[in-house]
Amino acid sequence: MSGGSGSPSPVRHRRGLGDFSLGDYLIWNEILTVIGNLVGGLLFVGLTMYATHARPGLSRRNGVSPDVEVPGKATVG
């Protein structure tokens, strides 16, 4: 049957797309997409945060290693 405008009905048009259920959609599209986004986001954002905020080998305050004494500075301890 056709609609009022002479175009095929949506059911007849969709019948040629194959057997695709809501479960297929959720498993093969949504769940895999969420897993991929989580893994990719954790890796890329995590590595970027680690690379930019990791504790450096040199102290940021005086530019030398923390175990080296700086002349003219009092040591604590």
Secondary structure, 3 states (H helix, E strand, C coil): CECCCCCECHHHHHHHHCCCCHHHHHHHHHHHHHHHHHHHHHHHHHHHHHHHHCCCCCCCCCCCCCCCCCCCCCCCC
